[in-house]
Amino acid sequence: MVFRSPNQRSAIRSLPLLPLRDLVVLPFAPISFIVGRQKSIAAMQAAQQGDKEIFLAAQRQPETSEPAEEDVHTMGTIAVVVQVIRLPDNTQRVLVEGKRRGRLLRLTPEGACTMAEVEEVIENNAAGAAEGALKATKQLFEEYARIRNSIPSETLQQLLAMEDVVRFGFSAARHIQSMKTPERQALLECDDPRERLERLQAALRGELELLSVDRRRTRPRKPDARAIEPDLSSPVNERDEFRAELQELEQKIIDKELPSEALERAQKELRKLRLMSPMSAEATVVRNYLDWILSMPWGPPPWVALDLERAAEVLDTEHRGLHRVKQRILEYVAVMKRLDEIGRRLEGPLLCLVGPPGVGKTSLARSIATATGRPFVRIALGGVRDEAEIRGHRRTYIGAMPGRIIQGVRKAGSTGPVFLLDEIDKLSSDFRGDPASALLEVLDPEQNRAFTDHYLDLDYDLSNVLFICTANNLDGIPVPLQDRLEIVRLSGYTGAEKESIARHHLIPRQMHAHGIDEKDLVIPTAALRHLIEGYTREAGVRNLDREIATICRKVARRATAREERLKKENEQKREAGVTEGFANPYLSRTVHLGSAHIGKMLGPPRHRSARISPEDGCGFVNGLAWTAVGGVIVPIEAIALPGTGKITLTGKLGEVFRESAQAAITWMQSRADSLGLARDFWEHTDLHVHIPELWGVDGPSAGITLVTAIISAVCRLPVRRDVAMTGEISLRGQVRPIGGLKEKLLAAQQAGVRCVLIPADNTRDLPEVPRSTREALDIRPVSHMDEVLAAALVRTEKAAGEPAAVQEAGEPH
């Protein structure tokens, strides 16, 4: 489709856009390259379906995967698609020929590709003004071609016979190998032909100077120069392009400071490539292999000046709480700084951040990279079941590629990045191998100095990489892999910590993302607490972030609707001739969020706060448990009925919980005499233990709770309503330690519990509990079941059948 610009001097065309990574296509120059992105393939298809013309523009940043209008250079080349070859790895090798320059006006998405409105550039072919520059440039180019000996004689004669300064300038620039992408882009953007030739002269002089310093180093060897033609049936331009590509690869290998093993391998593969057809599948495999070797970082990572105070500031600014994790990171930074001062390097520690979802494991790893001044790279391991994802594919077929470890290091561009292995507990295995076992070599400091990827088949040093793993729990990580990791646990946030995180991070970020500010929305402290307690139940803050985003969307809609309404009212007043009383639509009325607003926006609260029973009761005990969303109060009910000794456990109970219940019942049956029960009491009594709510509890921490509930039901002794407990019981009545103490105590505090019974062995975990929680609760360590009964059961007048173990039970001090 062709339009005319207002000045009627140059045509405006609508062409498919193909953004190029680290490549500039010049007019009058044929070139071939690989196309792999879906939008790029769609652009090639659109060009083939039309008049075969396409607009080629270089990206400003090669690493951008989805370039927008501001990500590509305005000046590009209108080219014709000559040939497209589909490769087995779902990519395409295309041959295009540049025709003329084009200036990008705007981009418009159209179907699967992006269309560009391009203004054709009218060239100023001032032959007379540039005649002297043209002659000087040809002389330099002829000398360059003679020394390089890489330009066919017929091609050289055609170039020297050109009198068109525009055509000669672009055609000659194609053969200057030393010109980098920015220089070629500058040449393309130059409108003055004389200035363009002067740029070429400068590039040619630089190349000739380099060749004169070490001509033997860059000149092709005689066997290579007289080697078999790559493809006698291919066009002359294709053979020329292949020779130029070989020269470029040879120069890159020389310039790249490769280890001896990698250098020898690269030179060997280049010799093989010289004997292959440029369009063969084998040549594509070798090209890709050489590209990987040359694009990988080699050698020690660059030195980075470390600042302990800045690292602490970064961690405190980006994360609330997590003091233990921050201290560990700062210790690492301090040791690394001291070793740097004496010229030694610290091997990267292997940290594994374990905690429930949403507590900031991934963002903390990113902050570690910022604090240590290292590049950051992340790979997700959830669902990975192929060992080749870690070790890479062997180079036996087209499409083979290195594993994710090598890919990540290349992406980081450094041999010492912060490398995040996310969701390491979600790895699985099948007939294709065990990726968790493959990680043993990656994460073992004694082995990763010479990590071997099946694709590269070279020893690669990973000892400088700071590996950080994340997991929700350790159960999914094999024990040999755990042995190589330093486990750092991240527990859930307290209500106060969630409030602080929301106030300093979540709310500002979501308001900015939705285009609103303080004049549109104010969230008071009471409303924020109501939002946290009534609409989220989690250890982290991910769901809280979603709920805040929902509120921001609704406020943004309200503000936008008000602005539109006021604009219409103002317009109506103007049409009616009114000259005053206009409202400013951008001075929106601020929403002071309250409980009523939250209810209207989010609906009724989805979670109710767990509260203890209003009165003491028989057979009813407040248990404490840990779940994936933090600690919870687990009310356990028990009732004894005349029967035949049947024991019933109901509720959403896991296998470990059922085993815990069986151990508790066995201990009580063994204590029938000391409890004052007849020997045949259990033969004529049925027990029913039930968890009223579907908590999904599973874990060895409910033994003492079960025993207390059953004894209370059997002996008709009430249990104190303001007492909660956690702990496992052995067959001898010993109280065994548990996990998740911090989360359980936080849940007890929120539920209004006054006294909490914990295993005596867990007193070492109390320093991790917030001081406010420790001061609000009466925390009592217990080591035997008799102590539990004495503290939990309410003293009453001795009744018939009252167990001897609780005769001395009284009110807790």
Buried (B, 14 or more C-beta within 10 A) or exposed (E): EEEEEEEEEBBBBBBBBBBBBEBBBBBBBBBBBBBEBEBBBBBBBBBBEBEBBBBBBBBEEEEEEEBEBEBBBBBBBBBBBBBBEEBEBEBBBBBBBBBBBBBBBEBEEBEEBBBBBBBBBEBEBEEEBBEEBBEBBBEBBBBBBEBBEBBEEEBBEEBBEBEBBBBBBBBBBBBBBBBEBEBBBBBBBBEEBBBBBBBBBEBBEEBBEBBEEEEEEBBBEEEBEEBEEBBEEBEEBBBBBBBBBBBEBBBBBBEBEBBEEBBEBBBEBBEEBBEBBBBEEEBBBBBBBBEBBBEBBBEEBEEBEBBBEBBBEBBEEBBBBBEEBBEBBBEBBEEBBEEBEEEEBBBBBBBBBBBBBBBBBBEBBBBBBBBBBBBBBBBBBEEBBBBBBBBBBEBEEBEBBBBBBBBBBBBBBBBBBBBBBBBBBBBBBEEEBBBBBBBBBBBBBEBBBEBBBBBBEBEBBBBBBBBBBBBBEBEBBBEEBBEBBEBBBBBBBBEBBBBBBBBEBBBEBBBEEBEBEEEBBEBEEEBBBBBBBBBBBBBBBBBBBBBBBBBBBBBBEBBBEBBEEBEEBBEEBEEEEEEEEEBEBEEBEBBEBBBEBBEEBBEEBEEEEBEBEEEBBBBBBBBBBBBEBBBBBBBBBBBBEEBEEEBEBEBEBEEBBEEBBBBBBEBBEEBBEEBBBEEEBBEEBBBBBBBEEEBBBBBBBBBBBBBBBBBBBBBBBBBBBBBBBBBBBEEEBBBBBBBBBBBBBBBBBBBBBBBBBBBBBBEEBBEEBBEEBEEBBBBBBBBBBBBBBBBBBBBEEEEEEBBEBBEEBEEBE
